Amino acid sequence: MAGKAQRQFCIYAVLSNDIKAGRDRFSGVLRFASETDDWQVRQIRSESFLADLPHDGLSNQKVDGIISYHTKMLDHLLSDDLCRISVPVVWMDNLSQIDSLQFPVCAEVRLNDSELSYAAADLLMKRGLTNFAYVGFSGGEFARSQLRERFFRERVERAGFSCSCFCPSATDEEFWMEELQRLADWLAELPKPCGVMAYCDQCAKQVYDACRIARLLIPDQLRIVGVDNDIAICENLSPTLTSVEPDFEGCGYLAARLLDDFLRRKSRKRLKPISYGVRTVAERASTQDVKGGGRIVTAAREIIRLNVCEPITVASIADQLHVSYRLLELRFRDVLGISVGEEIRRVRLENVCRLLRTTDHSIGEICERSGFDSTSHLSSLFKKSYGITMRQYRRVRLAPAGRW
């Protein structure tokens, strides 16, 4: 006799696809779903929101749970059906008061903004700086910007230093050039050299623009740290931008795990909130000491980036830079806090991830194109670094959105 069919949980992930954070959160949700046999995930994206909505609302849909951080999208989605259904929602990264929301929240996943600000401050202080500044954000995320400012200031003042802060005016977009000039004037008055934390990478890009207006040099006069590690911004600024990357993928995974736990419980009490923090601090040229050890590190990282497919070694990099093996290792430890070998592996793994996302190359071909000696070594290192296999990573990253 055939066994009883396993129940399938149908989950809505109301997550934006137009920013890196949204894509990474969705990847985390899909990573959790790939580890279970009974989750089906549908993404509702902000850029195609109306097209993705069910024509008859949720009352006639089989929806077991929702994961989101979009207040307006959820209000729209649930407004007509709120009195007829009770779909548990796991809420992510929003500073709204939970009790004031118009939908049933069963759990929260919160970003630990203090950890982000402390990581930025610690990196800048490690570079020997004694002057610090923070550039905030005035839009819809103003409350979070204030939090990061408070924690950044707290960290540097605890170490005995002072911190200046810049808050953009909430002006119309047509006045953005005037606002940029105001930022340039403020940056020009800061004591130099100065370590600057920007609320996010986009804000850091505005700091770069203001530096050009004020004719300030990065990193000689200002050393800048952003948040999000948005590669499209960080790698295309000159000099490249150092950025603190929140563990957005881990956030999505934790949200999915909380929802799964809630759905399988008999009790329907709200679960305790959990938090997540920093995934990595991706240091680039904007905070490196280009006149000292940072010059050697910057040159070495460029050699690694350009030769990611080649069998490069620490010794061969040292030979190209005409420095000793020991000096090269010491400079990497001083500037980045890691060894040269660790940086080579990091760059190679990033290339593996890029090839998995953007090509249909076999694992063997990707291994060869990323400078690894064997697929077994790469497979083991990838699983240890990311917690999933390369095939799982490719399946999660390329999974079609908006489909059951």
N, C-alpha and C positions, 0 to 999 in steps of 0.2 A: 504494500500500500504506500502510495506516495506520501512523503512527509508534508507537514503543514508549511505553507508558503511563509517565508520570513517577511516580517513587516518592514516596509521601507519608509524612512523618515524623509519628508520633502521639505527642504530648507530654502528660504529666500535669503540671498546675500545682497542687501541693498547697499552696494559699494561702488564708488566712482572708479572709472577706468582712465580718467584724464589726468590723474596725478600719480606719481610713483607710490605714495603712501597707500592709495586705494588699490593699486595693482598688487602691491606686496601683501596687504591684508587679505585680499582675495586668494592669493597664492597660499597663505597660511590656512585659510578655510579649506581649500582644495587638498592641501597636504593631509589635514586631519581626515577629510572624507575618503582619501585614498587608502587610509589605514583601517577603515571600517567597511563592512559589507552591506550596510543598510542605510547609507546616506545618499540622497540625490540632491544636488545643489543647483539652483538657478540664480544667476546674477541679474540684478536689475541695476543698470548703469545710469548715471545721471545724464549722460549726453544723449541717451536714447530712452529716456525715462517713460515718456508717454507711449512709445511703441512697445515697450516691454510690459506695461501694466496689463493685467488680466482685464478683458472687456467687461466682465460682470463682477469686478471687485474680488474680494477674498472669500465671500460667504459661500460660494460654490466651488472653491478651490480646495484641494487637499494640501494644506500648508501646516506643517507641524511646528515650525519655529522660524524666527527672523534674526539675522545678524546685521547690524547697521551702525552708522554714526551720523546719518542724515536726518535731522529733525523734521525739516519741511517735507522731504520725500516720504517719511513714514506717516506724517500727519495726513498727507494726501492719500497714501495707500490705504490707511486704516480708518479714515474718517467716517466713511459710510457703513463700515461693517463692525465698528468697535463694540457696539451694543449687542451684536449677534454672535460674535466669535471672541475667543480669548486665545490669541496666538502669543506665546512667550517671546520676548525680545531680549537679546543680549546686546547691551549698549557699549560702544567703544569710544574712547577718546573725546568725550564731549563734556564741557564744563557746565552744561545745563543742570539745573536741580532736578533730580530724578522724580521726585514726588510731584513736580509741576508738569511733567510730560503727559501727553494725552493718550499714551498707550502703555500696556502692561510690561514693565521691565522685570526680568527674572534674575539678571546678573549684570555686572559691569566689569569691563577691562579698562584700566586707567593707565595712561602714560605717566611715568615718573619724571616730571620735568626737572626736578632737582638733580637727578642723576645726569641729565643732558647738560645742564648748566655747570655742574661741578666738573664734568669731563672736559668741557671747553675751557673753564678757568684753570684747571690743573695743567692742561697742555700748555697754555700760554705762560703760566708761572714757571713751568719746567724749562721754558725757553729763556728764563732769566729776566723777564719783563717786570717792571714795577709800576707801570701806568696801564690802566684798563678802561674800557668803554663798552657800552651796550647800545645796539641800534634796534629799536623795537618795531612793532607793526600796529597800525591803527584801525584795521578793518574788522571783519567779523571775528577774528581770533585775538582781539585786543586783550581779553582776560588772560589767555594763555601767555601772551607776550609779557604781560606784567609779572606773571609767575616766574618766567625764565629770567627776567630782569632781576627780580628779588633774590632768586637763588644764586645768580651769577655775582651780584653785588655782595651777598652774604659770604660767599666763598672767598673772594679776594679781600674783603675787609677783615675777615677772620685771620687772614695771613698778614694783616698790617698795612694793606694798600687801600687806595681810594678808587672809586669807579664813577665815571661820568656816564650819563644816559641820554639818549636821543629818542624822542617819541614823535613820529611823523604826525602832521596835522591831518585830521579827517576832512580833507578838502576834495573838491571835485577833480576828476581825472584831468580836466583841461588845465589844471594848475600844477601838473606834476613837474614841469621844468623849474618852476619857482621853488617847489619843495626840494628838488634835487640841489638847487643852489644853496638853500638853507642848510641842507646836510653837508654840502661841501665846505661852507663857512664854518660850521661846527667842528668838522674833522680837522680843519686847518688850525683851530685853536687848541686842540688837544696836545698835551705834552708828549714828546716823541723820545724814543720809540714807544708805541702804544699797542696793546693787544685788544682787539675788537671782536666781541661776539655779536653776530647778527641773529635775529629771531629765526630766520630760515635761509636757505640758499638763495631764494629770490631776493630777499632783503640784502644779502651779502652782495649780490650782483649790483644792486643800487649803490652800495658803498663803493664798489669798484668804479661805477660811473661817476660818482661824486669825487673820487680820488683823481680821476682824469681832469675834472674841472679845476680842482684845487692844486693840481700838479704835485700830488703826493705819491711817493714810491711805496710799492708793496713788494716784498716784506720789509724793506729797509726802515721805513718810517711807521707803517701800520702793518700789523700781522693780524690776519682776519680768519675767523672760524664761522662757518655756517652750520645749519642743521638740516638734515634729511638725506645728505649724500646723493643728491639728484645728479647723476652722471652727466646728463645733457647740459647742466649748468656748470658743474664743478670742473669737468675736463675741457670745457671750451672757453673758460676764462683764462686770461693771461696776466699774471701767473695762475696756475691751476689752484683751485680753492680747497682748502682743508675743511672737512665737514664731519659733524657728529651724526651718525646714522642710528635713529631709533630702530628697535627691533619690530618693525611693522608686521613682518611675516609671522613673527612669534605672537604678536597681538592677535592676528587672525586665527592662528592655531589655538591659542588659549580661549578665545571667544567660542570657537566651535566645540572645544572640549567642555566648556561650561554648559553650553546649550545641550550637548549630548547627555551630560550628567543630570541636568534638570529634567529632560524628557524621560529618562529612565527611572526617575524617583517616583515613589508614590506620593510623597509630600510635595506640595507646590509652594513651599516657602521660598522667598527670594534668597539666592545664594550670596555668600560674602563676596565683595569685590576683590579682584586681584589686580596686580600692577605688573608692568614690564618696563624695561629701561633701554639701555644702550646696546646696540648690536656690535658696533665698532666705531673707532675714531679713524677716519681715513685722512691721514695727514698728507698734504701736498705742498706745493711750493709757497703758498701764501703765508705759512707760518715757519718756514725753515730758515735757518741762519745761513744765507747764501754767501756770507763773507768768511765763514769758518767751516765747521764740520758739515753744515747743511749744504755747502757747495759740492762737496764730495758725494753726499747722499743723493742730492738732486741729479747729479751726472750719472751716478750708478743706477738709479731708478729709471732713467731714460734709456740706458743701455739694456736693462732688463725688459722694459716695455717693447723696445724695437727688436729684441731677439728672443721673444717669448717662445718661438717655435724651435729655437736652436738649443743644443746641449750646453748651455752656458754654466759656468761654475764661479764660485767666489774668487778663486785664483785668477781666472781669465778676466773677470771684471777689474780686479785690482791691477792686473798687468796693463789693461787699456787705460786706466787712470793714473798709472805710474805711482802707485802707492803700495804700501805693504798690505798683505792679507790681514794682519793684526790691526793696523790702523783703520782699514775699511770696516772691519767688524766693530771696532770701538766707536766709530762715528755713527754707525747704524744704531748701536745700543743707546748712544747719547741722544740722538735726534729722534728716532722712531720708537725706541724701546724694544726692538726686535732684531733678530739676526738677519744677515743677508740672505741666507738660505730660506728663512721664513718669508721674506719678501718675494723671492723667486717663486716659491710655492703659491703664495697668495695671488700673484699676477697670473700665473699659469692656470690656477683654478678659476679665476675670473674669466679667462679666455675660454675655458671649457664651458662655463655657464653661458657665455655669449653664443658659442657655437651650438649648444643644445637648444637655445631659444630660437635662433635665427636660421639654422640649416637642418637638413635631413641627413647629415653625414653619419656614418656608422660610429660606434664607440671607438673602434680601432683607429679610424681616420682622425677623429677628434683627439685621441691620445697622441697621435703622431704630430698633429698640427699645434699641439700645446706643449711640446717638449718633454713629454713623459716617456720613460723607457719601456713601460709595459702597461697593458690594460688592467692587469690585476693590481698593480701598485696604485694606479689612478683610481680604480674602483674603491679600493680600501680607503684611500685618502679622502675621496669625495664623500663617502658615507660618514667618515669620522668628522668631517668639517661641516656638513650640512644636515646630517641626520637622516637622509634619504638616499636612494640609489640614483644614478644618472638617468636611468629610464623613468623612474618616478618623477624626478625633477622635470624632465622633458614633458611627461604627460600632464603634470600640474601646470606648467608654464604655458603649454600650448592648448590646454583644454578649452573648447569653444564656450564662450560666455552666452548667457541668455537662453540656454537650452536645458531641458530636464535630462 
